[in-house]
Amino acid sequence: MFKSLATPEFLAKIDTEKCIRCKRCIQNCGWGVYSWGGNNVLIDTFKCVKCLRCYHYCPEEAITIEDNPVRYRNNANWGFYNIRNIKKQAETGGILLTGMGSDMPYPVLFDSLLIDACQVTNPSIDPLREPMELRTYLGKKPARLEFEKGPDGKSKLKTKMPPQIKLDLPFIFAPMSYGSISLNAQKTLAIAAKELGIVMNTGEGGLHEEIYPYRSNIIVQVASGRFGVNPDYLNAGVAVEIKIGQGAKPGIGGHLPGEKIPLDIAKTRMIPVGTDALSPAPQHDIYSIEDLRQLIYAIKEATNYTKPVSVKIAAVHNVAAIASGIVRAGADIVYIDGFRGGTGAAPSTIRDHLGIPIEHAIAAVDERLRQEGIRNEASIIAAGGIRSSADAAKAIALGADACAIGTAALITMGCTVCGKCYTGNCSWGITTQRPELTVRLDPEIFAERLINLIHAWTHELKEILGALGINAVESLRGSRERLRGVGMDAQTLDILGIKPAGR
Amino acid sequence: MLTIDAKGVYYRDLNSKVRDAVSKGEKEILLKNVNGQYYIGDGLQGDATITVEGVPGNDLAAFMDGPTIIIKANAQDNISNTMNSGKVIVHGNAGDVLGYGMRGGKLHIKGDVGYRVGIHMKGYKKQMPVIIAGGKAGDFFGEYMAGGVLILLNLDGDKNDNRNIVGDYLGTGMHGGTIFIRGDVDKKLCGAEVGVSDLSEEDTKLLTDYLKDYCNDFGLKLDEIMKTPFKKLIPASLRPYGNLYAY
């Protein structure tokens, strides 16, 4: 066979002195890097993706995975991946696929934002000893409240509240479909969401019967492939989301490769086993805001107006105007996914070069909806690159009601962001449907880790609020006065609606 | 039989009346003077029969799961959007994007249909959606089709006009399901993912079963229809885009 001229990215090495020939590396690697050679382990380093499963499961710490020191000749313009990708495409003629969010070194504005704190003139609050309100309701809020006297003479609310999603924390788990991730990964999210009093999102893959019991902690998604959508599904969760776009791949559809379509997925999605599950790029019944309104209300009719309807879009150039249209079309929630957001599979070219960052998008959308006087008509969810509680706090201060967590949740399950989700070989049992791999992910155990993470972020968020001298996340929402920019140009400061540090 | 006069009634109120009636166990509902109201039968479950007099609006029978809707006139766009089960019978022409993501049940149309009919229909075992149109169809018929059955009859032949039986981009992106077309299919109109063949005995039996029911609905003669040979369109590959990527 022709040996690929695309240099291997990583070198897997085994210290034969330390190796006890237990073959655990062979069992654990989902990529087939290791095989048994009779008296030692053979290594096909071309297959290594540096997911580190073998490293963690080697009892003797005999394995190291290095970045291949053999690089092409140094060149400031033609980097390693520029050359390697061309060689790969010359050999295959294919579109370069990738998983997870963009790994390109675009500036991350979260890292140039600093949060205010109280000193002397206003008191900070100690969240360990004082109550701190993080409860968040997602949905349309009435423009004004009217009260009337009840028969007992007491005032009661006359205004009918539109349906809301009640969250104990301003976090939700980002949509990841059954198919792109394993059932055990979805269960992990569901168990954690229930325990935390928040919600997970099914993504566009239907709802496996084992997830149905978590109905009060689920948002179900309707996307262009309409996989798994029926009246029971629409009414199975606390809200319905229409997916228009995804930050990692704005403007293109989904494509779950046939390798990830065994019997169970085929059943849930209602397509033949082993075919590619295609989600068309557009929803072919939506070519305008009016058409979007038609689908929003088709869903409201089907759920008898009992569930908020969310519309998920990728952050793109005109995101503010588009979000305004979405709100006017009747959406209760606008979910905005920045270009650094994750994906199970996307062409690298699309992932790395289309869309805009979430920081700009949230600020622009919040500002626009306020200017138009319709900010109360819908909640905003910020997604696509929330890496820490600080990122979440900054996104909320820029105008988000809640933040979606996708990649970070997967990292608690073992993910090392190797970016090979599209192959279906995930050794951690997350983005695979191979039963010998998915069984590694015990939902009970990993849900606990995920809960730990969100608890930790919650404590941190409370500390931030305390330092700001406020006792409710509501007071942070859109409070850009409490943010300052470091090293940003005047126009960026203007777009974000913040002052430079020192002002 | 419950009769509801839809004249001047807002769609939301009309559909709420229908939902209430069905939840109270009403099995026969007649909607009179319907004039473009959206979402009739949307998400409706059970086994009621709804007869519509007048032209209903878009998204009729969207997400519907069980009931039968009979439309005595023409109908508009997005009928049977993601429908799960049940039946819709249209005694006239119907518009664009019919049966989008349809998962089961039947949609019988006596006349012509518009663009993008049967887009991304699916099927799995007993869930086998069927759309039959008696006239001609526009572009993108059966686009992205993943399962189910689409049948186009062209019953009037070229008597009334000289349009093609079906538009361009027939079955583009098809990766499952079957399309039957009565008459010849111009291969130039087909998407690259489509294979055209004659019917096997088994195909003919299946087709006959579907058409019996259709003929019943509209008082047509099955023998007459079957006199003209059909073509069968299936995906040439289960993975039309399997070689598109560099792994």
Interface residues (C-beta under 8 A of the other chain):
Chain A: K88 Q89 E91 T92 G93 G94 I95 L96 L97 V222 S224 G225 R226 F227 V229 N230 P231 D232 L234 H255 P257 G258 A266 K267 R269 M270 I271 P272 G274 T275 D276 L278 P280 H284 D285 Q294 L295 Y297 A298 I299 E301 A302 T303 N304 P347 Y422 T423
Chain B: R12 N15 R19 Y38 Y39 D42 G43 L44 Q45 N58 D59 A62 F63 M64 D65 D77 N78 N81 T82 N84 V97 Y100 G101 R103 R116 I119 H120 K122 G123 Y124 Q127 E143 Y144 A146 G147 G173 H175 G176 L238 R239 P240 Y241 G242 N243 L244 Y245 A246 Y247
